[in-house]
Amino acid sequence: MVSPAAATASPTAAASHKVAAQGGVLEGVNPSHYDMKNPIILFIIQAGIIILFCRALHYPLSKLRQPRVIAEVIGGILLGPSVMGRIPGFTAAIFPPPAMPNLNLVANLGLTLFLFLVGLEVDLRFLVSNWKIALSVGLAGMALPFGLGCAIAAGLYNEFRHEPGTVPIDFGVYMLFIGVAMAITAFPVLCRILTELKLLMTPVGIIVLSAGVGNDVVGWILLALCVALVNAGTGLTALWVLLTCVGYVLFLVYAVRPVFIHVLRRSRALQDGPSQGIIALTLLIALASAFFTGIIGVHPIFGAFMAGLICPHEGGFAIKVTEKIEDLISALFLPLYFALSGLNTNLGLLDSGMTWAYVIGVCVVAFSAKFIGASAAARANGMLWRECFAIGSLMSCKGLVELIVLNIGLQAKILSTRTFTIFVVMALVTTFATTPLTSWLYPAWYQKKVDAWKRGEIDWDTGKPLADHEGAADMIQYDKLESQKIKRIMVYLRLDSMPTMLAFASIFGGEPQKHAAKRHPLIEQTSSLGKSTEQSEASEEVPKRPIEAYGLRLLSLTDRGSSVMQVSEMESYTAHDPVVNTFRTFGRLHNLAISGEVMVVPESSFADVLTSRASESDFLLLPWSETGGMSEQAIIEDKGTKNKLTAASYVSFVNSTFEQAMCTTAVLVNKNFGGSKNKKSKDEIHRLRRTYSNVSISSNRDKLTAPIADRSHHIFFPFFGGDDDRAALRLILQLAEDPELTATLVHFEVPDSFLEQVESSHITRSASKTGQTTTFTTTTNGREQDSAFFAALHASIPAELASRVVFENVHSSDPVKDVIARASIEVSQNPKNAGDLIVLGRNITRKKPQTSGDTGDEIRSSSSASTTLGLLAEKMWEAKLGASLLVVKAGHKD
């Protein structure tokens, strides 16, 4: 029989073990309420708020060219007690103290993996190859800040050592920590800033990068020593920790690294890239290393950093590993960590004159000591003063590395919240000032002046050329055009346009030199008489100096760390890039002196880089995109690229290149140049085949493309006059030296209404400090000179060209219609050749032709092709004539 007491207790016990409500918000549960058994809900809220807040802040700050860490720390400060924490109930609801350990755990896991990425990013080859200047700049850039940091540590120690949240420590340990905080440099942020300022491969960038690598490694070692001293109970324990740490580093370098590289070679991860299993093994090494350094009394991030350092850079392995894991770390984990730094920052504690005095003192010491030390060391190595100042300002960047050091100091209770806030302000100020200060001290015009001076082209004091340059006046005799021939060309290499670019560049090589048939070396040795005869015959023929061709491939720089690592390894990319190597081999086989390079730059800087690199060339050749945009990705279907000229992003890029280029520039819009495209017929595309499927073993041997029997090209050029048409005419006559090329040159004499009396182009010299603008106009006198220019070339053309180049004069009252009609006749004469070409000068085609059917509909948006290539070029392409277009703009070098 059950007693009444037991009966009463049963419902109570049942009620206490009732299952929690599973309906969530549908049952009225507050999602922001922290549940220890289900912490994921509040964590998602916290992470979402932090990520959205930081991304929103980064957008305006990115316009000031600030790194993302600035936005993340400022976002944390705004979410913390300094701003939004003052809203009643905000901190208790979103960031309650019981929930912070979970957020802190995830953030520190991300920090550990991030330090592993930093170790991957550090390439000790920079330090080895530039050890002398890197050692001097790195030592001076650490010694002076460390010394002054130790001096100001005395005041900080006496003023703030008794504040809540700190533990009693010796002044020596405190001094060591403050010295490290002052001396360290933010290597990851530094790489990004150097890349955005286009300084990474300059002498300034190489020196800063080399010194930054050594600075970073020494800084982490000193920080590990400092943490070991804090965690050790006695000096003997600290010694054992230090010796264990040194032994572990040697174990990683001489035991783990060789075995790891052997595994990578056996699995072909160095050649083919890491598999999922190799990525798992690499992460296990990083976590195991972090675990070991954590249990011996050194912070886990030191072990992760060392694990990254031992990973090989051979075959781009470090870059490929970074690409696999960096997005999750950078997008989720790091914002949480640096936002936590902001949450721990309380600007309200800076509430006294003495505290603000230390804020100003810490900022001044941190910046000036780095600036003076690094600048003086650079000057001692023979750098120019502005270069020295740029190195000093870059080395003073603290960034996220400083914040990591400060957070470690806060967790170890070396720093109080007030002291932590002082140093966070210092980190923000020095990082924020780095980019604008460097841009001001080392501007682009000064870099160009230094480059020209070092090449011996200009006088340093006056800035004037050392040698007199020939004027740009047009020479009307053909034999005088020899001095104006293109001798150096630059080609923008794109994967989608390589066949067209190779076919066009080969024309500059001309006809290959004829050589006697080769003989076997053994037979050659037994026939010395024949050999001497051949040598005498060969010596009679004077070799022609080949055209110099420089190919530049541009890869887009993103905000990923792996993209920055690609910049630091551009030499390897240049040496092994298949596009550049294809250009090199093809050019050498076609009588061209070839060089090539790969550069990783922001997409917005493509035009700037191309025009600056082309400053030493006579001709810049751009392909029009085959993909419908800036991307080079392979085309699967042609549907999105039928009307190539509608690609707004590429139109803007080409327009910027035209406006900035100082040499003759041309854009080639391909239409089967170099041979027809492999197109499927409509019946073949939609035909249902039962003979084999996509997974069956099949053969494409029946889909052969026959060799091009007729390798000739035919050029049609309508000449109207102006600088661009003259440059195009000179280009055609040079190309016509190829015996496989014919040309029809037609001078269209048009009414005055067609040639509007307006400015044809405005060239702003970006390198000029005075903002000088040069204007070219078409006048009646200019038209007479154009006619004389065309007639004189016609009269003086050599006999070997007269059989392949035809000059004509035509009167036209409807130029656009007549040009298209004549072009349709010219380019259809030989449909089985290697492709025909219609050449247009850009200056006249930018005007508004008044045709008989003109109703004012010719106005286009600023992103249309008519405003970039010209309205005549757009009309010509829309006519579908079956020929490629080459639009030429004249250069205007001083």
Secondary structure, 3 states (H helix, E strand, C coil): CCCHHHHHHHHHHHHHCCCCCCCHHHHCCCCCCCCCCCCHHHHHHHHHHHHHHHHHHHHHHHHCCCCHHHHHHHHHHHHCCCCHHHCCCHHHHHCCHHHHHHHHHHHHHHHHHHHHHHHHHCCHHHHHHCHHHHHHHHHHHHHHHHHHHHHHHHHHHHHHCCCCCCCCCCHHHHHHHHHHHHHCCCHHHHHHHHHHCCCCCCHHHHHHHHHHHHHHHHHHHHHHHHHHHHHCCCHHHHHHHHHHHHHHHHHHHHHHHHHHHHHHHHCCHHHHCCCHHHHHHHHHHHHHHHHHHHHCCCCHHHHHHHHHHCCCCHHHHHHHHHHHHHHHHHHHHHHHHHHHHHHCCCHHHCCCHHHHHHHHHHHHHHHHHHHHHHHHHHHHCCCCHHHHHHHHHHHCCCHHHHHHHHHHHHHCCCCCHHHHHHHHHHHHHHHHHHHHHHHHHCCHHHHHHHHHHHCCCECCCCCCECCCCCCCCCCCCHHHHHHHCCCEEEEEECHHHHHHHHHHHHHHCCCCCCCCCCCCHHHHHCCHHHHHHHHHHHHHCCCCCCEEEEEEEEEECCCCHHHHHHHHCHHHHHHHCHHHHHHHHHHHHCCEEEEEEEEEECHHHHHHHHHHHHHHCCEEEEECCCCCCCCCCCCCCCHHHCCHHHCHHHHHHHHHHHHHCCCEEEEEECCCCCCCCCCCCHHHHHCCCCCCCCCCCCCCCCCCCCCCCCCCEEEEEEECCCHHHHHHHHHHHHHCCCCCEEEEEEEEECCCCCCCCCEEEEEECCCCCCCCEEEEECCHHHHHHHHHHHHHHHHHCCHHHHCCEEEEEEECCCHHHHHHHHHHHHCCCCCCCCCCEEEEEHHHHCCCCCCCCCCCCCCCCCCCHHHCCCHHHHHHHHCCCCCEEEEEECCCCC
